[in-house]
Amino acid sequence: LLTSLPAYTFGWENKTINGNNYNYHSGSAATFGCFTKIDRPNNFEVIVLETFADGGALTDIQLIADFLLKKYSNH
């Protein structure tokens, strides 16, 4: 379902970064933000939520998600 189209499917982005396949989704309702990243080959997911949503805050939670993936997945 998440990869039926190569780049974007049902709100999920699909990317290959350094040979690893990821699905991710981010969004906000102006009062909170969420970033979800799925590392498919390693069967590992990260979800980061915040209670403040602006462009900088959404960038920050993406960095936190990447940090957690590197720390706890098999990379």
VEXTORPA-450498 format. One record per residue: residue number from 1; residue in one letter; x, y, z of N, C-alpha, C, O in turn. Coordinates in nm, 3 decimals. Each point is the difference from the previous one (the first is absolute). Last residue first. Layout:
// VEXTORPA-450498
 pos code      nx      ny      nz     cax     cay     caz      cx      cy      cz      ox      oy      oz
 NUM    A       X       Y       Z       X       Y       Z       X       Y       Z       X       Y       Z
...
END
This chain:
// VEXTORPA-450498
 pos code      nx      ny      nz     cax     cay     caz      cx      cy      cz      ox      oy      oz
  75    H   2.136   0.004   1.145   0.090   0.071  -0.092   0.136   0.016   0.059   0.089   0.058  -0.064
  74    N  -0.528  -0.264   0.236   0.117  -0.080  -0.034   0.095   0.068  -0.098   0.074  -0.069  -0.070
  73    S  -0.393   0.335   0.441  -0.022  -0.097  -0.108   0.131  -0.070  -0.032   0.101   0.025   0.066
  72    Y  -0.136   0.326   0.272  -0.067  -0.124   0.038  -0.026  -0.099  -0.111  -0.037  -0.113   0.027
  71    K   0.274   0.557  -0.068   0.038  -0.056   0.130  -0.056  -0.140   0.024   0.069  -0.085   0.055
  70    K  -0.180   0.339  -0.449   0.142  -0.037   0.000   0.040  -0.069   0.130   0.078  -0.095  -0.002
  69    L  -0.517   0.263  -0.029   0.020  -0.110  -0.095   0.145  -0.046   0.000   0.028  -0.120   0.003
  68    L  -0.136   0.501   0.252  -0.051  -0.123   0.061   0.017  -0.120  -0.092   0.034  -0.109   0.046
  67    F   0.083   0.536  -0.216   0.090  -0.038   0.109  -0.043  -0.133   0.062   0.082  -0.089   0.021
  66    D  -0.368   0.281  -0.339   0.120  -0.055  -0.064   0.102  -0.045   0.105   0.062  -0.105  -0.014
  65    A  -0.448   0.325   0.169  -0.035  -0.132  -0.055   0.122  -0.065  -0.065   0.023  -0.119   0.018
  64    I   0.025   0.561   0.133  -0.013  -0.092   0.114  -0.031  -0.141  -0.049   0.058  -0.098   0.049
  63    L  -0.056   0.440  -0.369   0.137  -0.028   0.047  -0.001  -0.097   0.118   0.085  -0.089   0.008
  62    Q  -0.497   0.242  -0.162   0.059  -0.088  -0.101   0.142  -0.036   0.039   0.042  -0.115  -0.016
  61    I  -0.267   0.429   0.276  -0.047  -0.137   0.030   0.047  -0.099  -0.106   0.014  -0.118   0.030
  60    D   0.100   0.578  -0.090   0.064  -0.056   0.119  -0.048  -0.142   0.029   0.081  -0.086   0.034
  59    T  -0.287   0.337  -0.379   0.136  -0.041  -0.039   0.070  -0.067   0.117   0.069  -0.100  -0.019
  58    L  -0.483   0.290   0.104  -0.016  -0.122  -0.080   0.134  -0.051  -0.050   0.022  -0.121  -0.007
  57    A  -0.029   0.529   0.241  -0.031  -0.111   0.090  -0.016  -0.130  -0.078   0.045  -0.105   0.045
  56    G   0.019   0.509  -0.285   0.120  -0.041   0.073  -0.024  -0.119   0.089   0.084  -0.090   0.008
  55    G  -0.454   0.282  -0.246   0.099  -0.060  -0.090   0.125  -0.049   0.071   0.050  -0.108  -0.031
  54    D  -0.464   0.114   0.337   0.035   0.098  -0.101   0.109  -0.064  -0.085   0.041  -0.113   0.027
  53    A  -0.359  -0.031   0.424   0.025  -0.031  -0.141   0.026   0.127  -0.079  -0.088   0.083  -0.018
  52    F   0.054  -0.345   0.540   0.016   0.130  -0.065   0.036  -0.026  -0.145   0.093  -0.076  -0.027
  51    T  -0.135  -0.273   0.348  -0.117   0.081   0.031   0.010   0.140  -0.057  -0.082   0.087   0.033
  50    E   0.278  -0.602  -0.195   0.033   0.123   0.070  -0.126   0.082   0.022  -0.099  -0.018  -0.071
  49    L   0.308  -0.522  -0.076  -0.108   0.098   0.011   0.049   0.122   0.075   0.089  -0.010   0.084
  48    V   0.104  -0.456  -0.370   0.034   0.109   0.090  -0.114   0.102  -0.007  -0.038   0.045  -0.107
  47    I   0.176  -0.589  -0.032  -0.104   0.103  -0.002   0.039   0.104   0.103   0.022  -0.031   0.117
  46    V   0.206  -0.420  -0.407   0.014   0.107   0.098  -0.114   0.099  -0.020  -0.030   0.040  -0.112
  45    E   0.186  -0.595  -0.020  -0.078   0.122  -0.023   0.027   0.099   0.112   0.024  -0.038   0.115
  44    F   0.170  -0.453  -0.374   0.011   0.094   0.111  -0.074   0.127  -0.035   0.015   0.054  -0.110
  43    N   0.144  -0.477  -0.146  -0.124  -0.016   0.075   0.000   0.087   0.127  -0.025  -0.047   0.110
  42    N   0.356   0.011  -0.483   0.035  -0.035   0.138  -0.122  -0.013   0.091   0.014  -0.021   0.120
  41    P  -0.053   0.139  -0.589   0.087  -0.118   0.005   0.033  -0.046   0.141   0.019  -0.120   0.024
  40    R  -0.297   0.522  -0.090  -0.060  -0.129  -0.038   0.096  -0.118   0.009  -0.039  -0.103   0.055
  39    D  -0.026   0.576   0.192   0.117  -0.063  -0.060  -0.042  -0.142  -0.035   0.009  -0.090   0.084
  38    I  -0.296   0.563   0.018   0.005  -0.145   0.003   0.123  -0.047  -0.077   0.017   0.033  -0.117
  37    K  -0.237   0.438   0.378   0.094  -0.054  -0.098   0.010  -0.150   0.019   0.019  -0.048   0.112
  36    T  -0.324   0.527   0.035   0.011  -0.146   0.007   0.094  -0.046  -0.110  -0.015   0.039  -0.116
  35    F  -0.161   0.433   0.402   0.086  -0.052  -0.106   0.015  -0.149   0.024   0.039  -0.042   0.109
  34    C  -0.361   0.503   0.059   0.032  -0.142   0.005   0.090  -0.035  -0.117  -0.022   0.046  -0.112
  33    G  -0.207   0.406   0.430   0.063  -0.056  -0.118   0.033  -0.146   0.021   0.016  -0.045   0.113
  32    F  -0.369   0.483   0.072   0.091  -0.110   0.032   0.060  -0.050  -0.131  -0.050   0.031  -0.108
  31    T  -0.239   0.338   0.101   0.023   0.001   0.144   0.091  -0.113   0.046   0.049   0.002   0.113
  30    A  -0.182   0.073  -0.578   0.031   0.134   0.050   0.023   0.006   0.150   0.051   0.101   0.049
  29    A  -0.098  -0.506  -0.291  -0.132   0.062  -0.001   0.011   0.139   0.064  -0.093   0.047   0.065
  28    S   0.454  -0.406  -0.341  -0.037   0.075   0.118  -0.141   0.053  -0.017  -0.051   0.012  -0.111
  27    G   0.458  -0.398  -0.100  -0.113   0.091  -0.012  -0.028   0.070   0.131   0.056  -0.033   0.104
  26    S   0.241  -0.387  -0.413   0.003   0.106   0.101  -0.120   0.090  -0.020  -0.053   0.012  -0.110
  25    H   0.292  -0.528  -0.038  -0.114   0.090  -0.006   0.018   0.106   0.108   0.037  -0.032   0.113
  24    Y   0.246  -0.407  -0.403  -0.019   0.096   0.107  -0.118   0.092  -0.028  -0.042   0.019  -0.114
  23    N   0.369  -0.493  -0.024  -0.129   0.066  -0.020  -0.011   0.101   0.111   0.036  -0.028   0.114
  22    Y   0.414  -0.244  -0.351  -0.077   0.062   0.108  -0.136   0.045  -0.051  -0.015   0.037  -0.116
  21    N   0.497  -0.359  -0.009  -0.133   0.045  -0.039  -0.079   0.050   0.121  -0.009  -0.067   0.102
  20    N   0.565   0.039  -0.234  -0.106  -0.047   0.090  -0.133   0.061  -0.042  -0.008   0.118  -0.034
  19    G   0.444  -0.016  -0.171  -0.035  -0.139  -0.025  -0.109  -0.057   0.089  -0.036  -0.117  -0.015
  18    N   0.179   0.581   0.035   0.117  -0.085   0.026  -0.033  -0.148  -0.013   0.049  -0.081   0.079
  17    I  -0.472   0.305  -0.115   0.109   0.084   0.048   0.115  -0.093   0.039  -0.016  -0.086   0.087
  16    T  -0.493   0.103  -0.355   0.115  -0.085   0.025   0.115   0.094   0.035   0.039   0.084  -0.080
  15    K  -0.607  -0.019   0.114   0.134   0.040  -0.041   0.100  -0.111   0.029  -0.017  -0.080   0.092
  14    N  -0.543   0.256  -0.090   0.085  -0.118  -0.013   0.136   0.044  -0.051   0.009   0.062  -0.106
  13    E  -0.480   0.158   0.373   0.112   0.016  -0.092   0.083  -0.126   0.002   0.014  -0.064   0.105
  12    W  -0.557   0.141   0.015   0.131  -0.047   0.043   0.103   0.023  -0.109  -0.024  -0.034  -0.116
  11    G  -0.460   0.118   0.083   0.055   0.085   0.103   0.138  -0.038   0.050   0.055   0.067   0.087
  10    F  -0.278  -0.320  -0.438  -0.095   0.015   0.110   0.058   0.080   0.117  -0.017  -0.038   0.116
   9    T   0.381  -0.038  -0.449  -0.120  -0.083  -0.004  -0.083   0.023   0.126   0.049  -0.018   0.111
   8    Y   0.425   0.170  -0.427  -0.098   0.049   0.097  -0.128  -0.080  -0.014  -0.058  -0.007  -0.108
   7    A   0.463  -0.100  -0.148   0.048   0.110   0.083  -0.096   0.039   0.113   0.044   0.039   0.108
   6    P  -0.119  -0.424  -0.434   0.141   0.006   0.039   0.038   0.111   0.099   0.084  -0.025   0.086
   5    L  -0.553  -0.249  -0.085   0.056   0.098  -0.093   0.143   0.029   0.046   0.027  -0.005   0.120
   4    S  -0.234  -0.316   0.125  -0.064  -0.030  -0.128   0.036   0.102  -0.108  -0.006  -0.033  -0.118
   3    T   0.137  -0.033   0.610   0.093   0.013  -0.112  -0.065  -0.028  -0.135   0.071  -0.029  -0.097
   2    L  -0.292   0.003   0.534   0.081   0.122   0.009   0.090   0.022  -0.120   0.048   0.111  -0.022
   1    L  -0.330  -0.504   0.050  -0.081   0.119   0.000   0.087   0.126   0.000  -0.029   0.094  -0.075
END
